Amino acid sequence: MTDETYFCPICGDVTDCPHYDPTRKPRKPKAKGRYDGTHCPYCNSSNIISLEQVQMDGSFGTQTIECLDCKKRWYDILKLVGWEETK
């Protein structure tokens, strides 16, 4: 993949998904480790908040997250892989 690869924030597919938006800026590869959902992928701060509830579409979901330190926003893309009954 090149620096010009576009990723869909809804389904996570590359370039040819039905949600493709050619005006979206390309995602640059991160040199740091994998995103763990608890730290900002830009500045590594743990001071992050969700701006909305998870929006589910079938077994996929998205949630807008913002870092309170660097003010950047991104989508967490979620996939339902199973469920468990609570007691």
N, C-alpha and C positions, 0 to 999 in steps of 0.2 A: 504494500500500500504506500501511496505517496502522501506528501503533506496536503495534497488537494483532495483527499478522500472526504466525502460528506457522509455523516452518520445521522439517521433519522432519530429524533428524540422520542418518537412514539413507539416504533417497533424495533429500533436498534439496527435495522438493515442498512446496507450501504447503497447509496446513489439510486438504485432502481426500484425503490419501494413506492407505494402509491402516495405517500406523504412527502415525497422528495420536494425540497424547496431550493432552487438553484441560487437564491439570494442569501442563503445561510452561509456564514463564514466557515471555512474548513477547520476541522479539529486538528490541532497539532499534536503529535505523539508526545506523551509525557515520559520524561527520563526517569522519574521516580517510580516506585513500586505500584502495584495495583491499587485502585481506589477501594477503600474499605467501607465507605458510607458514614464514617464517623469524623472525618477530617476533610477540610477543603482541598480539592485536587490542585488548586493553584498556589496557595500559600501554606498549606498543611496545618492551618489553625483548626482547633476543635470547637470554635465559637461559631457554629452553623445552626440555622433554623430552617424549618420547612415553612413555605409560604402558603401551602394549600394541602388539603387532604389528598390521598392517593386517588388518582383518576384511573379506574380500571376499564379495560376494553377486552372482554374475554379473559384470557389468562395472562395478559400483559397490563402493566400499569405504569404511570409516570407521576412524578411529584417534583415540584419546583423547590429547589433548595437555594439558600443565600448564605454567604459567608459574611458575618458581621464585621470582620476585620478588613478584608480587602474589597468588600461590596460586590464580588462577582456572583453570578447566578448560574445554575445549571439544572438539568433534569436528572433525577435518579430514574433509571429505567428498571422496572421490576418485573419478574416473571413468577407466576404462581406455579409451584412445583408439587404442591400437595396441601393437605390440611390435616388438622389434628383436633379431636374432640377435647373440649375443656371439661374439667370436673368441678 
